[in-house]
Amino acid sequence: MAAFRFIDLFAGLGGFHVALEKLGGECVFAAEIQSHLQKVYEDNFGLKPEGDIRKVIPSEVPDHDLLCAGFPCQAFSKAGDQAGFKCSRQGTLFFDVVAILQEKRPRQFILENVPNLLKHDEGKTYARIKQDLEALGYCVTERKFSPHHFGIPQVRERAYIVGRLESLDGFVWPERESHATDITDVLEDSPADAKVLAEQTRVCLTAWNRFLELSPAEVALPSFPIWSMEFGATYPFEDTTPFAERARGGAEALGAYRGTHGRPLAGLPLDDQWKALPSHARTAQEQFPKWKKDFIRANRKFYADNRHWIDPWLPSVKSFISSHQKFEWNVQGGERDLWKYVIQFRASGVRVKRRTTSPSLVAMTDTQVPIIGWQKRYMTPRECAKLQSLGDLKHLPEPQGRAFSALGNAVNAKVVEKVARALLACARTFAEPSPEPQTLLEQTLS
């Protein structure tokens, strides 16, 4: 008999399962809406998850000691529309978790979500979450952790929320570790299934590497995101916006300015003028937010100070899609050769990072998978699984695109194990697998 029983909601690849099984737990119920992930979960753990949690009847969920749920984060993520509880598809799934807690009364729970959940809607969303959990009799606390805090070479901060009936006396969050990490720890030697870079990817990276090569050594490269479409642009942004100017004066109002990469707007039809502006300047706003003004201002100044070497290079990026015209150099002081680092294509631009950590794994498309620059290849699903502490799973989704998406949504098993160990230890129960599980189970249920 296992030391304790747990359930795994929004189970995905089973990060909670991997972590809690190591601590002596037995999973008695799982729920996962995606059928292909149900199959992978069953292949790995011998338990087929139920489907849509909204159709689960709480009274039919088996009794358990610990509830785990990494409920969907898109409604609260900065990368989404941040609709929160107003998102009819995903924002209300937290309340299905509450319904099970209310019905089954497990002694403890662990929830995981994006860190923005704690600040969403000026903190009102999390205040509601905490209020609902405390109304059920749980003491609740929260903390943000990233895998790199525990020796795993990935920066991917997540919010962890833990609760226990009656009291959290004795609970202490795990301490963060300070030793260095290196992405090479999870890399394989020339893996056969590694996807090579497409020609357009190579062209884009070669252009940005040329930008690095041309930059004079005495010029400090920006720590802010480089928006090359602002190089030569003159449209108004400080006190007004193109949207506001167009509304007031139509095509004539914008004709005196230049758009993306300095393209003149004069003489263009109104619709073409709009398309000739950077995508970030086409928002329907009377005023840009401060952060956007700061980025535009900083990019224009950098260009004005360095146009003598930027202008000969600039044509090489004009044909790229908007996200490929942006560049984030997170290697301040490092050798100016992007092929020596870890690269990732994001909506915010081409991101270059040191080898110490991987970029954050997100619900990735094939093109967002981290690139190992010195090998000119993408990371493999198995390598990404190691970044999520799921490297021992026998089965991953196929094809690769499904594996990358699932890994980007997964909870990190090692971080969960650290948090769970601390929570279980505070109850003086099953902090370690025990040779006398029956005794521990009786203690847990007493």
C-alpha positions as CSV (number, residue, x, y, z in Angstrom):
1,M,0.0,0.0,0.0
2,A,1.3,3.4,-0.9
3,A,2.2,6.0,1.7
4,F,-0.5,8.4,0.4
5,R,-3.0,8.8,-2.4
6,F,-3.1,11.7,-4.8
7,I,-5.1,12.9,-7.8
8,D,-3.6,14.6,-10.9
9,L,-5.9,17.1,-12.6
10,F,-5.0,18.7,-16.0
11,A,-2.4,15.9,-16.0
12,G,-0.7,16.5,-19.3
13,L,2.5,14.5,-19.4
14,G,2.3,13.7,-15.7
15,G,4.9,16.0,-14.0
16,F,3.0,15.8,-10.7
17,H,2.7,12.0,-11.1
18,V,6.5,11.6,-11.6
19,A,7.3,13.8,-8.6
20,L,4.8,12.3,-6.1
21,E,5.4,8.7,-7.1
22,K,9.1,9.3,-6.1
23,L,7.8,10.4,-2.6
24,G,5.8,7.1,-2.2
25,G,2.5,8.3,-3.5
26,E,-0.2,6.4,-5.5
27,C,-2.2,8.2,-8.1
28,V,-5.8,7.1,-7.8
29,F,-7.4,9.5,-10.4
30,A,-6.2,11.7,-13.2
31,A,-8.0,14.0,-15.7
32,E,-6.7,15.3,-19.0
33,I,-8.9,16.5,-21.8
34,Q,-6.6,15.8,-24.8
35,S,-7.0,12.2,-26.0
36,H,-3.5,11.8,-27.3
37,L,-2.1,12.8,-23.9
38,Q,-4.5,10.4,-22.2
39,K,-2.9,7.6,-24.2
40,V,0.7,8.7,-23.4
41,Y,-0.2,9.0,-19.7
42,E,-1.7,5.5,-19.7
43,D,1.4,4.1,-21.5
44,N,3.7,5.7,-18.9
45,F,1.8,5.1,-15.7
46,G,-0.8,2.4,-16.4
47,L,-3.7,4.7,-15.5
48,K,-6.0,6.3,-18.2
49,P,-7.1,9.8,-17.2
50,E,-10.7,10.9,-17.4
51,G,-11.4,13.5,-20.0
52,D,-13.0,17.0,-19.6
53,I,-12.9,17.9,-15.9
54,R,-16.1,19.9,-16.4
55,K,-17.9,16.6,-16.8
56,V,-16.3,14.9,-13.8
57,I,-18.7,14.4,-10.9
58,P,-16.8,15.3,-7.8
59,S,-18.5,12.7,-5.6
60,E,-17.2,10.0,-8.0
61,V,-13.6,11.0,-7.6
62,P,-11.8,8.5,-5.3
63,D,-10.8,9.6,-1.8
64,H,-7.3,11.0,-1.7
65,D,-4.9,12.8,0.6
66,L,-3.4,15.3,-1.8
67,L,-4.9,17.1,-4.8
68,C,-2.6,18.4,-7.6
69,A,-3.6,20.6,-10.4
70,G,-1.7,22.7,-13.0
71,F,-4.9,24.3,-14.2
72,P,-4.6,26.0,-17.7
73,C,-2.7,29.2,-17.6
74,Q,-3.5,30.9,-20.9
75,A,-6.3,33.0,-19.4
76,F,-3.8,34.5,-16.9
77,S,-0.6,34.5,-18.9
78,K,1.1,37.7,-20.1
79,A,1.5,36.0,-23.5
80,G,-2.3,35.6,-23.8
81,D,-5.2,38.1,-23.7
82,Q,-5.3,37.9,-19.8
83,A,-9.1,37.4,-19.8
84,G,-8.9,35.5,-16.5
85,F,-12.1,34.3,-15.1
86,K,-13.9,36.0,-18.0
87,C,-12.4,33.4,-20.4
88,S,-15.3,31.0,-20.8
89,R,-13.2,28.2,-22.1
90,Q,-10.3,28.1,-19.6
91,G,-10.6,30.8,-17.1
92,T,-13.3,29.1,-15.0
93,L,-11.6,25.7,-14.7
94,F,-10.2,26.6,-11.3
95,F,-13.8,26.4,-9.9
96,D,-13.9,22.7,-11.0
97,V,-10.9,22.2,-8.8
98,V,-12.7,23.9,-6.0
99,A,-15.7,21.6,-6.4
100,I,-13.6,18.6,-5.9
101,L,-11.8,20.1,-2.9
102,Q,-15.2,20.9,-1.4
103,E,-16.6,17.4,-2.0
104,K,-13.6,15.2,-1.2
105,R,-11.8,17.3,1.5
106,P,-8.2,16.1,0.8
107,R,-5.9,17.1,3.6
108,Q,-3.6,19.0,1.2
109,F,-3.3,20.4,-2.3
110,I,-0.6,21.8,-4.6
111,L,-1.6,24.1,-7.5
112,E,0.7,25.5,-10.3
113,N,0.2,28.3,-12.7
114,V,2.0,31.1,-14.5
115,P,3.5,33.8,-12.1
116,N,1.3,36.5,-13.6
117,L,-1.7,34.7,-11.9
118,L,-0.6,36.4,-8.7
119,K,-0.7,39.9,-10.2
120,H,-3.5,39.4,-12.7
121,D,-6.2,42.1,-12.6
122,E,-4.2,44.0,-10.0
123,G,-4.1,41.0,-7.7
124,K,-7.9,40.6,-7.6
125,T,-7.9,37.2,-9.4
126,Y,-5.6,35.6,-6.9
127,A,-7.4,37.3,-4.0
128,R,-10.5,35.5,-5.2
129,I,-8.7,32.2,-5.6
130,K,-7.2,32.4,-2.1
131,Q,-10.6,33.5,-0.6
132,D,-12.4,30.5,-2.2
133,L,-9.7,28.1,-0.9
134,E,-9.7,29.5,2.6
135,A,-13.5,29.4,2.7
136,L,-13.2,25.6,2.4
137,G,-11.0,25.6,5.6
138,Y,-7.6,25.5,4.0
139,C,-4.6,27.5,5.1
140,V,-3.0,28.8,1.9
141,T,0.4,30.2,0.9
142,E,2.2,30.8,-2.4
143,R,5.6,31.2,-3.8
144,K,7.3,31.5,-7.2
145,F,10.0,29.1,-8.3
146,S,12.0,28.3,-11.5
147,P,13.8,25.1,-12.4
148,H,17.1,26.9,-12.3
149,H,16.6,27.5,-8.6
150,F,17.1,23.8,-8.1
151,G,20.0,23.1,-10.5
152,I,18.0,22.5,-13.7
153,P,19.3,24.7,-16.7
154,Q,16.0,26.4,-17.5
155,V,14.6,29.7,-16.5
156,R,10.8,29.2,-16.3
157,E,9.2,30.9,-13.3
158,R,5.9,29.5,-12.1
159,A,3.6,30.2,-9.2
160,Y,3.0,27.4,-6.7
161,I,0.1,27.5,-4.3
162,V,-0.1,25.0,-1.4
163,G,-2.8,24.5,1.1
164,R,-3.6,22.3,4.1
165,L,-6.7,21.9,6.2
166,E,-6.5,23.6,9.5
167,S,-2.9,24.7,9.7
168,L,0.4,25.1,7.8
169,D,2.4,25.2,11.0
170,G,5.9,23.8,10.3
171,F,5.7,24.4,6.6
172,V,8.8,25.9,5.1
173,W,9.2,26.5,1.4
174,P,12.2,24.7,-0.1
175,E,15.4,26.8,-0.2
176,R,16.7,27.9,-3.6
177,E,20.1,26.6,-4.6
178,S,22.8,28.8,-5.9
179,H,25.1,26.6,-7.9
180,A,25.6,27.3,-11.6
181,T,23.8,25.4,-14.3
182,D,24.7,24.5,-17.9
183,I,22.4,23.5,-20.7
184,T,25.0,21.0,-22.0
185,D,24.1,18.8,-19.0
186,V,20.9,17.8,-20.8
187,L,22.2,17.7,-24.4
188,E,22.9,14.5,-26.2
189,D,25.8,14.0,-28.6
190,S,24.6,14.5,-32.2
191,P,21.1,13.0,-31.6
192,A,19.7,11.4,-34.8
193,D,16.3,12.9,-34.4
194,A,17.5,16.5,-34.0
195,K,15.8,18.8,-36.5
196,V,18.2,20.8,-38.6
197,L,17.6,24.5,-39.3
198,A,15.4,25.5,-42.2
199,E,17.0,27.7,-44.9
200,Q,14.9,30.8,-43.9
201,T,16.0,30.3,-40.3
202,R,19.7,30.2,-41.3
203,V,19.2,33.3,-43.4
204,C,17.6,35.2,-40.5
205,L,20.3,34.2,-38.0
206,T,23.1,34.9,-40.4
207,A,21.7,38.4,-40.9
208,W,21.6,39.1,-37.2
209,N,25.0,37.6,-36.7
210,R,26.3,40.0,-39.3
211,F,24.7,42.8,-37.2
212,L,26.8,41.6,-34.3
213,E,30.0,41.4,-36.4
214,L,29.5,45.0,-37.7
215,S,28.9,46.5,-34.3
216,P,32.0,48.3,-33.1
217,A,33.6,46.8,-30.0
218,E,33.3,50.1,-28.2
219,V,29.5,50.3,-28.8
220,A,27.5,48.7,-26.0
221,L,24.8,46.5,-27.5
222,P,21.3,47.3,-26.2
223,S,19.9,45.4,-23.2
224,F,16.4,46.3,-24.4
225,P,14.8,44.5,-27.3
226,I,16.1,45.7,-30.7
227,W,13.2,46.6,-33.0
228,S,14.9,47.1,-36.3
229,M,11.7,48.5,-37.9
230,E,12.2,51.6,-35.8
231,F,15.5,52.3,-37.6
232,G,14.6,55.2,-39.7
233,A,11.0,55.5,-38.6
234,T,9.6,59.0,-37.6
235,Y,5.9,58.4,-37.0
236,P,4.7,60.2,-33.8
237,F,4.6,58.2,-30.6
238,E,5.4,60.5,-27.6
239,D,2.2,62.5,-27.3
240,T,0.0,60.8,-29.9
241,T,-0.2,57.7,-32.0
242,P,-0.6,56.9,-35.7
243,F,-4.2,55.7,-34.9
244,A,-5.0,59.1,-33.3
245,E,-3.4,61.0,-36.2
246,R,-5.2,59.0,-38.8
247,A,-8.5,59.5,-37.1
248,R,-8.0,63.3,-37.1
249,G,-6.5,63.9,-40.5
250,G,-6.6,60.7,-42.6
251,A,-3.8,60.0,-45.1
252,E,-2.5,63.6,-45.1
253,A,-1.9,63.5,-41.4
254,L,0.6,60.6,-41.7
255,G,2.1,61.7,-45.0
256,A,4.8,63.7,-43.4
257,Y,6.3,60.7,-41.6
258,R,8.2,57.5,-42.2
259,G,7.2,54.1,-41.2
260,T,8.9,50.7,-40.9
261,H,12.7,50.9,-41.7
262,G,12.2,54.5,-42.8
263,R,9.7,53.9,-45.5
264,P,8.0,57.2,-46.6
265,L,4.3,57.3,-46.0
266,A,3.6,60.2,-48.3
267,G,1.6,59.4,-51.4
268,L,0.4,56.0,-50.1
269,P,-3.3,55.2,-49.8
270,L,-4.5,55.2,-46.2
271,D,-4.6,51.4,-45.9
272,D,-1.1,51.1,-47.4
273,Q,0.2,53.7,-45.0
274,W,-1.2,51.6,-42.1
275,K,0.5,48.5,-43.4
276,A,3.8,50.4,-43.7
277,L,3.9,51.0,-40.0
278,P,5.4,48.6,-37.5
279,S,2.8,46.1,-36.2
280,H,3.4,47.5,-32.6
281,A,2.4,51.0,-33.9
282,R,-0.9,49.9,-35.4
283,T,-2.8,49.5,-32.2
284,A,-6.1,51.4,-31.7
285,Q,-4.8,53.7,-28.9
286,E,-4.8,57.5,-28.4
287,Q,-1.6,57.0,-26.3
288,F,1.0,54.3,-26.2
289,P,1.8,52.8,-22.8
290,K,5.0,54.0,-21.2
291,W,7.0,50.8,-21.9
292,K,6.3,51.0,-25.6
293,K,7.3,54.7,-25.7
294,D,10.5,53.8,-23.9
295,F,11.4,51.0,-26.4
296,I,10.6,53.1,-29.4
297,R,12.6,56.0,-28.1
298,A,15.6,53.8,-27.1
299,N,15.7,52.1,-30.5
300,R,15.5,55.4,-32.4
301,K,18.4,56.8,-30.4
302,F,20.5,53.7,-30.8
303,Y,20.0,54.0,-34.6
304,A,20.7,57.7,-34.7
305,D,24.0,57.1,-32.8
306,N,25.0,54.1,-35.0
307,R,23.5,54.5,-38.4
308,H,26.9,54.7,-40.2
309,W,27.3,50.9,-39.7
310,I,23.6,50.0,-39.4
311,D,22.4,51.5,-42.7
312,P,24.6,49.1,-44.9
313,W,23.2,46.2,-43.0
314,L,19.5,47.2,-42.8
315,P,18.3,45.9,-46.2
316,S,19.1,42.4,-45.1
317,V,16.2,42.2,-42.6
318,K,13.5,44.2,-44.5
319,S,12.0,41.0,-46.1
320,F,11.7,39.2,-42.8
321,I,8.4,38.7,-41.0
322,S,7.9,41.1,-38.1
323,S,9.1,38.9,-35.3
324,H,12.3,38.1,-37.2
325,Q,13.0,41.8,-37.4
326,K,13.4,42.0,-33.6
327,F,16.4,40.8,-31.7
328,E,17.1,40.3,-28.0
329,W,20.8,40.0,-27.1
330,N,20.9,38.5,-23.5
331,V,24.6,38.0,-23.6
332,Q,25.9,41.3,-22.4
333,G,29.7,41.3,-22.4
334,G,29.9,38.0,-24.3
335,E,31.6,37.2,-27.6
336,R,29.5,38.7,-30.4
337,D,28.8,35.5,-32.2
338,L,25.2,34.2,-31.8
339,W,26.3,30.7,-33.0
340,K,28.0,30.2,-29.7
341,Y,24.8,30.5,-27.7
342,V,21.3,29.2,-27.2
343,I,18.7,30.8,-29.6
344,Q,15.0,30.8,-29.6
345,F,12.5,32.4,-32.0
346,R,9.6,34.0,-30.0
347,A,6.8,36.4,-31.0
348,S,8.9,39.1,-29.3
349,G,11.9,38.4,-31.5
350,V,15.0,36.3,-32.0
351,R,16.3,35.7,-28.5
352,V,20.0,34.8,-27.7
353,K,21.0,33.5,-24.3
354,R,24.1,32.1,-22.6
355,R,24.7,28.4,-22.3
356,T,24.0,28.5,-18.6
357,T,20.2,28.0,-19.1
358,S,17.7,27.2,-21.7
359,P,15.0,29.8,-22.7
360,S,11.7,29.1,-21.0
361,L,9.9,26.2,-22.5
362,V,6.4,27.3,-23.6
363,A,3.6,25.5,-25.4
364,M,5.9,25.5,-28.3
365,T,5.4,25.3,-32.0
366,D,8.2,23.6,-33.9
367,T,9.8,27.0,-34.7
368,Q,9.9,28.0,-31.0
369,V,12.1,25.1,-29.9
370,P,15.4,26.3,-28.5
371,I,18.3,26.2,-31.0
372,I,21.7,24.9,-30.0
373,G,23.7,27.5,-31.9
374,W,27.1,25.8,-31.9
375,Q,25.6,22.6,-33.4
376,K,23.2,24.6,-35.7
377,R,20.2,22.4,-34.7
378,Y,17.1,22.4,-32.6
379,M,16.8,20.6,-29.2
380,T,15.1,17.2,-29.4
381,P,11.9,16.3,-27.5
382,R,14.0,14.0,-25.2
383,E,16.4,16.9,-24.3
384,C,13.5,19.2,-23.6
385,A,11.9,16.5,-21.4
386,K,15.1,16.6,-19.3
387,L,14.6,20.3,-18.9
388,Q,11.2,19.5,-17.3
389,S,12.7,16.7,-15.2
390,L,10.8,14.2,-17.2
391,G,13.7,12.6,-18.9
392,D,12.8,9.1,-17.6
393,L,9.4,8.9,-19.2
394,K,9.4,6.0,-21.6
395,H,6.8,7.6,-23.9
396,L,6.4,11.1,-25.3
397,P,3.7,12.3,-27.8
398,E,4.3,11.9,-31.5
399,P,4.9,13.6,-33.8
400,Q,7.5,15.9,-32.4
401,G,5.3,18.9,-32.6
402,R,2.9,17.4,-30.1
403,A,5.8,16.5,-27.8
404,F,7.1,20.0,-27.8
405,S,3.7,21.5,-27.1
406,A,3.0,19.1,-24.2
407,L,6.5,19.7,-22.7
408,G,5.9,23.5,-22.9
409,N,2.7,23.0,-20.9
410,A,4.2,20.5,-18.4
411,V,5.0,21.1,-14.7
412,N,8.6,20.6,-13.8
413,A,8.7,17.3,-11.8
414,K,11.8,18.3,-9.7
415,V,10.3,21.6,-8.6
416,V,7.0,19.8,-7.7
417,E,9.0,17.2,-5.8
418,K,10.8,19.9,-3.8
419,V,7.5,21.7,-3.0
420,A,5.6,18.5,-2.2
421,R,8.4,17.2,0.1
422,A,8.2,20.4,2.1
423,L,4.4,20.2,2.3
424,L,4.3,16.6,3.2
425,A,7.0,17.0,5.8
426,C,5.0,19.7,7.6
427,A,2.3,17.1,8.2
428,R,4.9,14.7,9.6
429,T,3.7,12.2,7.0
430,F,5.3,10.5,4.1
431,A,8.2,13.0,3.7
432,E,10.1,9.9,2.5
433,P,8.9,6.5,1.2
434,S,8.5,4.4,4.3
435,P,9.1,0.7,5.0
436,E,5.9,0.9,7.1
437,P,3.4,2.6,4.7
438,Q,0.3,1.4,6.6
439,T,1.4,3.3,9.7
440,L,2.0,6.4,7.7
441,L,-1.4,6.1,6.0
442,E,-3.1,5.8,9.3
443,Q,-1.2,9.0,10.5
444,T,-2.3,10.8,7.4
445,L,-6.0,10.0,7.7
446,S,-6.1,10.5,11.5
